[in-house]
Amino acid sequence: MVAGRRWAFLSVIAEAELLVLPMRQGNREALDRLESLLTHSSITIVSLDRELAANAASFRARLNVSLMDAIIVATAVASGCDALIGNDRTCARRVTDIPYVYLDEVVGERPA
């Protein structure tokens, strides 16, 4: 890592999840912003291959999380990430193979 520079690894599953809401809403501006973010030089989109799928199956069997969440955990672990950032309470409690930064705890509730 270059001093002061950070990289992010994102599973194709997480990429798909990010796209759902703006697609559902027909929000072209949000889709364009996401495309810009996801193609930034500091972000690597990690595709699913057989080895990653097998690791995800192991996480799913051991942690009893959804397949999608297991793929995201397996991606973070295989990519050598320092932490996994998410907002899934179940994953936050069950994942121990990598530090899990639970966004609701970090960001907190937003005022209405």
C-alpha positions as a printed Julia matrix, in Angstrom:
112×3 Matrix{Float64}:
   0.0     0.0     0.0
   1.21    3.48   -0.82
   1.43    5.69    2.29
  -1.85    7.5     2.84
  -3.65    5.58    0.1
  -6.44    3.1     0.71
  -7.94    0.44   -1.5
 -11.33   -1.19   -1.32
 -12.35   -4.6    -2.57
 -15.98   -5.1    -3.45
 -17.67   -8.37   -4.26
 -19.74   -8.43   -7.44
 -22.59   -9.4    -5.1
 -22.22   -6.13   -3.16
 -22.01   -4.26   -6.48
 -25.31   -5.8    -7.56
 -26.92   -4.93   -4.23
 -25.81   -1.3    -4.57
 -27.43   -1.04   -8.0
 -30.87   -2.4    -7.07
 -32.46    0.67   -5.46
 -31.43    3.25   -8.09
 -32.48    0.82  -10.83
 -35.83    0.24   -9.14
 -36.32    4.0    -8.83
 -35.09    4.69  -12.37
 -32.57    7.1   -10.85
 -30.08    7.62  -13.68
 -28.1    10.22  -11.71
 -27.51    7.79   -8.82
 -26.54    5.04  -11.26
 -24.03    7.36  -12.92
 -22.54    8.29   -9.52
 -22.27    4.62   -8.57
 -20.58    3.82  -11.89
 -18.08    6.59  -11.24
 -17.42    5.26   -7.74
 -17.18    1.61   -8.77
 -14.69    2.36  -11.55
 -12.43    4.49   -9.34
  -8.79    3.37   -9.4
  -8.81    2.59   -5.68
 -11.71    0.11   -5.93
 -11.34   -3.45   -7.14
 -14.46   -5.43   -8.02
 -13.83   -9.1    -7.17
 -15.55  -11.65   -9.38
 -16.83  -14.96   -8.11
 -14.82  -18.03   -9.08
 -14.95  -21.64   -7.93
 -12.42  -21.21   -5.12
 -14.26  -18.19   -3.75
 -17.56  -20.06   -4.1
 -16.19  -22.97   -2.06
 -14.91  -20.6     0.63
 -18.31  -18.88    0.69
 -20.02  -22.25    1.11
 -17.75  -22.93    4.09
 -18.62  -19.57    5.68
 -22.33  -20.15    5.02
 -22.21  -23.6     6.61
 -20.25  -22.44    9.64
 -21.84  -19.02   10.26
 -25.39  -19.71    9.1
 -25.58  -16.5     7.06
 -27.18  -15.98    3.66
 -25.26  -17.11    0.6
 -24.91  -13.49   -0.53
 -23.41  -12.49    2.82
 -21.13  -15.53    2.81
 -19.81  -14.52   -0.62
 -19.13  -11.0     0.64
 -17.3   -12.35    3.72
 -15.28  -14.79    1.61
 -14.35  -11.97   -0.78
 -13.11   -9.76    2.05
 -11.07  -12.56    3.63
  -9.59  -13.75    0.32
  -8.7   -10.18   -0.66
  -6.75   -9.69    2.56
  -8.93   -6.8     3.73
  -8.29   -5.25    7.13
 -12.03   -5.18    7.83
 -15.44   -5.8     6.32
 -17.81   -2.84    6.31
 -21.51   -3.55    6.24
 -24.87   -2.99    7.81
 -26.07   -6.52    8.46
 -26.66   -7.11   12.17
 -26.58  -10.9    11.84
 -23.25  -10.83   10.0
 -21.84   -8.34   12.46
 -22.55  -10.77   15.32
 -21.47  -13.96   13.57
 -18.41  -13.04   11.5
 -15.18  -13.5    13.46
 -12.7   -14.27   10.68
 -12.3   -10.58    9.87
 -13.19   -7.45   11.85
 -16.72   -6.36   10.93
 -17.45   -2.63   11.0
 -21.19   -2.4    11.59
 -22.33    0.89   10.06
 -25.3     1.45   12.37
 -22.89    1.45   15.31
 -20.39    3.75   13.59
 -22.78    6.19   11.95
 -25.73    5.82   14.31
 -29.34    6.63   13.67
 -30.05    9.63   11.48
 -32.53   12.18   12.77
 -35.94   11.99   11.1
